[in-house]
Amino acid sequence: SRAYTRRSRGGMFPYVSGLRYVIRTKQGRVAGIAGMRVLTPDGQRQTVDDRKTYRIITNEYLARGGDGYDVFAKAGGMRFDTGYSDAEVLQEYARSLGTLRRPAELYITFVSEEK
């Protein structure tokens, strides 16, 4: 899967952690998103509940609505800026792991509806 190279309406589909979903495509365009499941603290997968609020972590660029993710920019008072730069966070994360490895699995599946 080359999820990181497929373009959405506004920008790239980001890598995700703790969330799985299927992107349906038709004639090279996104036709819909389905099967969205979130990883719970106890390691189970549950269908995303539209009535619930979920906490996400992202970089400042996306949080401000970059790449067409204006839903994040509209979060207003629900946002919290840690004050750390993306580079600082990545460096600390890399130090904590010792070795960075490609994710064992991708969490976005693309399904073409061409036929």
C-alpha positions as CSV (number, residue, x, y, z in Angstrom):
1,S,0.0,0.0,0.0
2,R,1.3,3.5,-0.8
3,A,-1.1,5.4,1.4
4,Y,1.4,8.2,1.9
5,T,1.3,9.1,-1.8
6,R,-2.4,9.1,-2.4
7,R,-3.8,12.7,-2.5
8,S,-7.0,13.7,-0.7
9,R,-9.1,16.7,-1.7
10,G,-6.8,19.1,0.1
11,G,-3.6,17.2,0.6
12,M,-2.0,14.0,1.6
13,F,-3.6,11.2,3.5
14,P,-1.5,11.1,6.7
15,Y,-0.1,8.1,8.4
16,V,-2.2,7.3,11.5
17,S,-1.7,5.3,14.6
18,G,-4.6,3.8,16.6
19,L,-7.1,4.3,13.8
20,R,-7.9,2.1,10.8
21,Y,-10.1,2.9,7.9
22,V,-10.9,2.1,4.3
23,I,-10.8,4.7,1.5
24,R,-13.0,3.8,-1.5
25,T,-11.8,5.2,-4.8
26,K,-13.6,5.5,-8.1
27,Q,-11.9,6.8,-11.3
28,G,-8.9,7.9,-9.2
29,R,-10.9,10.0,-6.8
30,V,-12.0,9.4,-3.2
31,A,-15.6,8.1,-3.2
32,G,-15.9,7.6,0.5
33,I,-14.4,6.4,3.8
34,A,-15.7,3.4,5.6
35,G,-14.9,1.0,8.4
36,M,-13.4,3.5,10.7
37,R,-12.1,1.8,13.9
38,V,-10.2,3.2,16.8
39,L,-7.8,1.4,19.1
40,T,-9.0,1.5,22.7
41,P,-6.6,1.8,25.7
42,D,-7.1,-1.9,26.4
43,G,-5.9,-2.8,22.9
44,Q,-9.3,-3.6,21.4
45,R,-10.7,-2.0,18.1
46,Q,-14.0,-0.3,18.3
47,T,-16.1,1.4,15.6
48,V,-15.7,5.2,15.8
49,D,-18.7,6.7,17.6
50,D,-19.9,10.0,16.1
51,R,-21.3,11.0,19.5
52,K,-17.9,10.7,21.2
53,T,-15.0,13.1,21.3
54,Y,-11.5,11.7,20.5
55,R,-8.2,13.2,21.4
56,I,-5.6,13.3,18.6
57,I,-2.0,14.4,18.4
58,T,-0.8,16.1,15.2
59,N,1.7,18.7,14.1
60,E,1.1,22.4,14.1
61,Y,0.8,22.6,10.4
62,L,-2.2,20.2,10.3
63,A,-3.7,21.6,13.5
64,R,-3.9,25.0,11.9
65,G,-5.8,23.5,8.9
66,G,-2.9,22.8,6.6
67,D,-3.4,20.4,3.6
68,G,-7.1,21.0,3.7
69,Y,-7.7,19.8,7.3
70,D,-9.8,22.8,8.2
71,V,-11.7,20.7,10.7
72,F,-8.7,20.9,13.0
73,A,-8.5,24.6,12.7
74,K,-12.1,24.9,13.6
75,A,-11.5,23.1,16.9
76,G,-10.8,26.4,18.5
77,G,-10.6,26.2,22.3
78,M,-10.3,22.4,22.2
79,R,-6.8,22.7,20.9
80,F,-3.7,22.6,23.1
81,D,-0.3,23.6,21.9
82,T,2.6,22.0,23.8
83,G,5.1,24.6,22.6
84,Y,7.4,21.9,21.3
85,S,8.5,22.0,17.6
86,D,7.8,19.0,15.4
87,A,11.6,18.5,15.1
88,E,12.1,18.5,18.9
89,V,9.3,15.9,19.3
90,L,10.7,13.7,16.5
91,Q,14.2,13.8,17.9
92,E,13.0,12.9,21.4
93,Y,10.9,10.1,20.0
94,A,13.8,8.7,18.0
95,R,16.1,8.8,21.0
96,S,13.6,6.9,23.1
97,L,13.3,4.1,20.5
98,G,17.0,3.9,19.6
99,T,16.2,2.8,16.1
100,L,13.3,4.0,13.9
101,R,11.5,1.4,11.9
102,R,8.8,1.5,9.3
103,P,5.4,0.7,10.8
104,A,4.6,-3.0,10.9
105,E,1.3,-2.3,9.3
106,L,-0.4,0.5,7.5
107,Y,-3.7,1.6,8.9
108,I,-5.3,2.9,5.7
109,T,-6.6,0.5,3.0
110,F,-7.5,1.7,-0.5
111,V,-10.3,-0.1,-2.3
112,S,-11.0,0.7,-6.0
113,E,-14.6,0.6,-7.1
114,E,-13.7,0.7,-10.8
115,K,-15.6,-2.4,-11.8
